[in-house]
Structure formats: C-alpha cells, structure tokens
Amino acid sequence: MISHQIEEHSQEKFEGFTGSEPYLVNRVTNSNHLTNIPFTHSQMSGLLCEMGIDLGRCDVYTYYNYVDPRYSEVQSRIVSKRLFKRGNELSIFDSNEIKYFDGTQDEIRSYSSEKKELVIRSIYHSLWTKSLTLHSNWLKEIEGYGQTVFLSWLYDYGHINSRRFNRICKAIKTGDKCIISKELLKDHDDTDSLYWKENRLSDIAYLIGNRLELTGSVGAGGTNETSDIAAVNEILNGKLGFDALTTSNFDGLESFLKMVGLENEPVLLTKYNLAYIWLVSENAPKIVQSVDTDLVKFGVQTDVLNWVYDSLKATGIRLGHTFASKLYADETITNFEIEVKFIDSENLKVEISIPRATSQGEIRTDHPDYNQEGMEYLLQAMCADENIIVQNIGLRDTDMAAKGLCNLIGERREESGISKFRSDFSVLTAWDSAPLGPDRIHLTVSRNGLSDVSIPQLATEEKEVQPEELDASNQVMEAMKNGEDISDLMESYSLQFGPSWAPDGGQERAGYFIAMMKNHSSGTYVDQNGVEQTSVIPTILENGKPYLLGIKNWLFDRPFSDGYNVYGDTIYLLYSLNNILHCSAYRASIRPGKSRSYTNIYGDAIPQPGHTLFEIDTFLGKTRLRQVTGINVVRDREKSGNLDDSSQCECLDINYKFGFGKKNTVGNDANRTFCLYGGNNASSPYETFISELTNTLGYNDGDTVLLTIIDERYILPGVSLDEGGV
C-alpha cells in the first residue's frame, strides 16, 4: 500500500446550520454504490468518486482541495482529463489506465473511516459556506430539515443545472415537507444512477419516512404483506375514510389515487412514490359526512370529499357576509339557501339548484321566479374561492355569462327520468319532445395542491377579534392636543415600540419626510387630465403647495409592527411656506380593519404604494378631499390583513376620500377612506387637517393635492436622504 502525506481538515463549525450533519455524512459513508475506482454511474453523468462526488459536476475548489489529494500524480493526470466531462463527452478508463487504479501498478491512497468522514464533512462545510454568500437571505431562515436536504442535493448535483437548482431551492423555501419530497422524487425518476436514486429516496425517507413504514409495496401487483396493508389502512381507511384494502381488493386505494389526479398511474403504493407522499400529506383528500350549514343544504346527507365540502361551506359563508353587509342593507335581496342536489366526489363535480324567490321546487332560468340578483351574488361568492375558477362554473344564463361569472351551457331535458344535455341523449330524435329539466349550476372544484399543511375550514361564525388599544399613543395624542410636555410619554412610547427614526427639529424633520417622499416614490403618475407627469416631487417645494405622504405600518416616526385594525399608519402634510418647511403628522389608517361586514365580495381594498391625486371639494357644507385619479389596490378576500400572490389587483378611480374614525378600532370606517384618528369635532385631527389645507394654505374647491403612499418595510434607518428644498 502506498502511503502519502495528506492535508488535514479541521472540524469547522457550520455557521447557522441547524440540520443533521450525521445524516449527511452517513449518507455517503454507508452507501453500497460507491467504489474505490471512479466509475460512470449514469449515462449523462461524470465519474463518481468514492467520496460520492460526481467529477463531471463538482467545482474546481472541491476537486483540488478534497478529491485530488487522494490520487497519485499519474492517477491525477488520468482523472483530470475527465474532469467536468459528462455523458458523451466522457470516456471510460482504457486497459492501460485502469492498471493505476486496480492495484496492478498503483493504489489509491487509503483513508481511515475517521479521515474519510472528516473529508466528507469538510466538503459539506465548503458547500455550505459558499452557499451562504449567495443565499443567506433565506438559507439561514429555513428549518433544519430544509438545510439538510439542500446540502444533500447540492453535494450530488452541484450548480451545473441552474434551472433545476432553482426549482429545488423554491421547493425548500416553502418549508413544506411533502412539496420538497415531490420535487426530490422528480430527480429520482429522471436519473438512471442507482446512487442518486438511493440518495433521493433516503432524503424523502428523512423528511416523511416515519409516517408510514412499509416493508414492500401495496396494491395491484405489489407484495402486499399483511403488516403493510394494515399500516396503509390505518391512514387510508381510519384517517381518510376510504374503503379498507384487502389482499385482493384495492378499490379504496384506486379511488384515492383518482381523487389526487393519479388515475392513470398503477394502483400501487411503494417507498416513496407520489402516491405515498400524497397519502401521508396533511391535506390528503378525506371523506366526511355532509352536514347542513346556515346557507348550504344537501338534498341527501351523504359522504362527500372534504375538498368539495369545504369550498361549498366557504361559499355559503361569503354569501352570508354579502347579505349582511352595509353596502346591500337597503336593497331588496331575497335570502335563499344553496341547495346541493348532486355530488360526484371522485370527479369533484357538484350540481346546485338555481335560487328562486318563492318556488318550492326547482325551476329554469327563464322562470319569472328566478332570483337573478341572488344568483349574481352566489356566483361572486363562488369565484372568490381559490379552488373554483369561472371556467368551471356552468349555467344557462346569458346575463351572468356576459358578466364573466360563468360559462354559458345549454339546457337539459329528461330521458328516462334523468336530466341530460342534448349531446348525452341516446336517441337524439327524442330531444325535441322530451320534458324540460330544471336548470342548475354545474360546478367543478379544483383539486387542492399537494401540501403538508392542512387547509383550515372557515368557521361558520366569524368572531370579532378586538385588537389591543394603543394606550401609549393615545396618551401622546391627548397630551399634544393639550399642549403638554410629552417627552416622558415619548420615552415610554420608545420603550414600547422602538426609537423614532426621524429628526426632532422642525426644518430637519420636514426635510427628512420630503426626502423620503422623493426617494421612495414611483417615477410617474397620470393626472386628472390623463397626462403622465414625470416630475412627481420637485427638488424644491413650490411655496404654499401641499403634498401628502402616507406610510403604512409607521407610527410617530417609527415602524409599527402591525397596524391592522388599529390606527397604526401615519399621514404627513408637507409644504413650504415663506421658505420654511412644515410637517404635520396625523395618526391614521390607510386600509380597512376587521369587521363582520363585507362591502365587496372580492374583499377589502388595500391601497398599494404609488401616487393618487385628490381634490378639495365641498359637499353638503363640509370640506373634504376626494379622489380624482386612479389608485392601485389589492383585495383582502378573507379580511385577514394578509395578502398573497393570488390576491386580485385593481385600479380604482372613484370614491376614495379622506375621513375620520368613529371609534378606537378601524373596522370598516377605513373602507375606501384614508381615515384620520380622532372624530370630527371642531378641534379634531381631521378638522385641523382640513383647516391647514384651506385656511393656512388657502386651498379651495377644485385645487388638487398629491398623495404618495409608501410601505415602511422599504424604509431603512440611517439611509442618506436628499435634503428637502427650502
């Protein structure tokens, strides 16, 4: 055996790593697929060394620091010719070259098991350290199991395929073990390397393998051990409600696979195929008993898939909010029940009776008792569900189809007592004389995506959650109004919410917010005449011309962690008068808060950063500011205060105004209103705000004021801001 002096690797600390180092190291040291001689392990791969590193994919640093030191000078020359080559570019060792690896003319340096583990660990440490420089913004934030899978995958595949690497990272960022497992399974299925297949299965087992222990396979053509069938039935039948399996009957498993979209796959459950991942996921489809709710009534109490049941209940709740909302309170709307007449859970199809005013039996859309107004609200409530899309709603109503609330479908008539479309008639000539069938809403619910997070059901009764009142800020506002010394109160406030980010001095303070308004504004806006304005905020403010700056989640010159349903935003009135900068701060709410009342079926309108022009207007003897150009909003459908990528975006051009709050919590007072805290009495903040615009600056009806909205999360303390002009 040839002995060589090799580089020593220290036990480096994995900074920010909370995953499993032993799992990563053991994955390599315990593999039965690795050999001492580098070999081709896949048609499209490079040489695989005993360290588990594919030499066609590793980086230069890893190879020359951790792999190459194990080879002699001749071995290194032979291997180096094949470095970074894969697939057709790679040639295997010829008869003369292999002699230097099989012990005939040379031997590969021998590592003790301790030394080998140390080298493997050093490779992982190198990969982790370099990854942190590029991905530290999220890599340190994910759970330990996500970090472990990240390193496991990167050790095998490297950064060669950036698109595949990005997909793995995207899955890991979700923190969802089942989504990550599904992504890992793609690599298992797409490679012919037994080594990589083993590693991907071990990664999936590391994530979710303890949820269902199988010794073999279950299903048609499987090994079907008694213990395995019992383990599957514990989930499939006991937890999810599907028919129990036997050694000869797999109907329950077949139904389950069909519902999750795997109907074209073999009825077979193996370690750890997609059927396995779906079965152990938290939002696997579940059979439940249908139960009537306030607005949803089932024609027959029956078993139904929870995905369908949850969507129907959510539709009923949204519909109930619509009926109860202030917006429709003065309109004549006949309340009605959502009558579910038919459910096909396997295909996620539902038939619902159309609403009618007084009729007890089902009717058609051309019947005078058809409640079309109620139908519109019902369809809007359906469309607000993320699992229901317009293309999956069918109805014979041209008006609803023209409004984009459904797809237009034909009528149905009866054949042998069954309502059918014309194309479904077995005898087409019988169509013209067939009895007319009632019209129904034909609905298909989309399958839920695979997830390890259960989808919470909407409560049948929404309870009002009263937020904590901002005692400190209320005291500050009261003391300021009374002209009292507020230094002690502000110190208390700073302890509660953090120090102020803005200067104290009047000129410096005004300049700070004017600079912030300039530096964080979007580039242009369209004025009331439809003309695009590019000089949004001038370098030097025109004498006597006011500007409004609204900052969400920003209170008393500092970030405020949660301004939802409390007056936790700030609106600043900024202007230059006689070469002196002025800044008046008003505690406000720039968005609606929590309320049982729905004023729009698509959800509350949350204004987004940007510019909107307002106009002074006198209405019924009261001076106000009303919107004259568009404002971009995102819809908060569930009144949660949280927005996501699926939230509906709109540009609203009417009905926004400035107003005042009537109570300590926001509720719906800030619906299409930039709501200043403190009522509307003579000395209230709202009246002070209007007086400053009209009396101090002399603004009259028709004069415009530009409002700029920004978000506190884009503001950093200590940034270098331009000085405001004087």
PyMOL commands that set and color helices and strands:
alter all, ss='L'
color gray80, all
select helices_A, chain A and resi 21-29+60-70+73-80+87-89+95-98+113-139+144-157+162-173+177-190+194-211+226-236+251-259+274-280+306-324+326-328+372-383+390-392+398-402+422-424+428-430+471-481+487-497+506-519+685-696+712-714
alter helices_A, ss='H'
color red, helices_A
select strands_A, chain A and resi 39-40+47-48+218-219+268-269+287-289+296-298+303-305+338-344+349-353+393-395+407-408+412-415+418-421+440-444+525-526+532-533+547-552+554-555+558-559+569-577+580-589+604-607+610-619+622-627+631-636+649-652+657-660+673-676+704-711
alter strands_A, ss='S'
color yellow, strands_A
deselect
rebuild
show_as cartoon
